[in-house]
Amino acid sequence: MSTGTDPWNDAVADDLARQLQARGWWVDRPDLERAHGTGRSGQLRPAASGGVGSLVDRAVDTVVARMAARLALRIGDSPHAVVGVHPLVDRVLGLLRRSGALTAPVATYLGGPDVRSSWGAGGADVILSPHPAVDRLLSRLPGPPAVLPIKVTAVAGTPTDRGRPAAGRARVVVPAWASSGRRTAAVVRDLASWGVRPLVLCGTNHVAARWVDALGAGTARTGGTDAAAILGEADFVVDPTAGAAGWLAVLQGRQVISYRVPRSAEGMAADLHAAGAAVWARSRIDLGLALTGHVGPALAAATTQRLDPVSAIEAVAVDRSSAA
C-alpha cells in the first residue's frame, strides 16, 4: 500500500507487488488516495513540524481516522500480511492494528530516505530497512510504542557495479519530477559544462521539461515513463531533490549525486553523504569531481549480505499462515 499521490513511492509499492506475484502470492494493491475516495491529495500528507504542529496533527488525525474506517472495508478478510511504504500509510495501518480492526501483521518498508518519527510510532510489527543509510537514520527514532513490538530487519537487493565510465560517455539521469524548472535547468547547464547530456525525467512537470528543451543541453522525457527501469540503467543519477527518486537508484546500486538540492532537503543530502549512500556535491566543481571519480562512496559491500524485501515479507506472511 502506498499513498497514491507520490509517483516514486507508488513505483516502490508496484515493484514489491510484482515480485510477490511472481512468487505465487495473491496481491492486492490499494492506495490511500483511492481508499479515501476524495481525490484531494493535499489531505494525504504527513503532519508538518513547526509552531502550528499540534493543530496540523489534530487535522491529520481526523483524516487518518476517516481513511482507516474506509480502508478496513477495502482490505476485507484479513490477509497474511499488509505492507506499507509511506509514513502516512504506516499511521493509518497502525490505527487499524491498535483498534483490532486489522489482525494481520503489518510490515513497513522504508521505500525512501524520508525517515520520520511516525515510522517508529505507526504500529508496524516489522520495519524493513533497505539500506545501511536507513539503519543509521532509524537509530535516531524514539523507542517503539508499548502497544506493539517493533523489530527492525535489514533488507535490500544486491547492488551491481559496472565500473565508472568517463564523464562524457556516462549515462546520466536527472529525476526532475518534483524539481522546479529553474533548478532543473541549472543542473542541466552544469552537467553540460562537464560534457554530459543528461536524460531528464520530468513526469508531469511540464515546466521543467520546457526549460530543458529550451536549453538544448539535455533530453526531457514526460509522461508515464518506467522510471525505475531507467534509473537502474544509469551510470549516474544526479538528484536535485535528495528524495525518493534518487533513493530508488541507491537501492539499485547506482552512483547517486545529490546536487543543487533545496535548503529543506540539505539535511537528507548530508545524511546520505555521511552514510556513503550518495555524494552531496555542493558546487559545480564537486559535481565534476564526482562524475570523474575523484570523490564518491564505494557501494556498500554490506548490502550484499542483506535479505531482499520480498523474502522478508514472505517470512512475515508464512509466520502468519503457520500460526493460523
HUMOFEN-V160307 format. One line per field, one symbol per residue. phi: phi as a letter, one per 20 degrees, with the letter a starting at -180 (. if undefined). psi: psi as a letter, one per 40 degrees, with the letter a starting at -180 (. if undefined). burial: I if it has 16 or more other C-alpha atoms within 10 Angstrom, else O. A space follows every 10 residues. Layout:
phi=???
psi=???
burial=???
This chain:
phi=.cendcffff ffffffffff ffeneecdcf cfffffmdme fffedffeep fdgfffgfff gfffffffff fgfffmgfef acddcbgfgg ffffffffen fcdffddddf fbeeedffge cfoffcdede agffgffffe fffffffcfc dedfbaeefd cendffgfdf edddfdgdef ffffffffff fffdmddeed edleefffff fffffmdbde cdneffffff ffefecdede clcffffgfg femeedcfbl ffgfdfffff ffffemebed eebffgffff fenfcqffff ffffeeffff ffffffffgf ffff
psi=hadeehdddd dddddddddd ddeeihhigi idddddedeg ddefiiiiia dfdddddddd dddddddddd dddddbhhid ihhifidddd ddddddddee eheiihhhhg eieghidede edeidhhhhe idddddddee iiiiiddhih hhhhiiihii heihiideei hhhhhfdeii dddddddddd ddeefhhihh hebegddddd dddddeeihh hiagigdddd deeidihhhe efaddddddd deeihhhhhf iideeddddd ddddeedihh heiddddddd deediiiihh dddeeiiidd dddddddddd ddd.
burial=IIIIIOIIII IIIOOIIOOI OOOOOOOOOI IIIIIIOOOO OOOIOIIOOO OOOOOIOOOI IOOIOOIIIO IIOOOOOOII IIIIIIIIII IIIIIIIOOO IIIIIIIIII IIIIIIOIII IIIIIIIIII IIIIIOIIOO OOOIOOOIOI OOIIIIIIIO OOOOOOIOOI IIIIIIIIII IOIIIIIIII IIOIIIIIII IIIOIIOIIO IIOOOOIIII IIOOOOIIOO IIOIIIIIII IIIIIIIIII IIIIIIIIII IOOOIIOIII IIIOIIIIII IOOIOIIIII IIOOOIIOII OOIOOIIIII OIIIOIIOOO OOOO
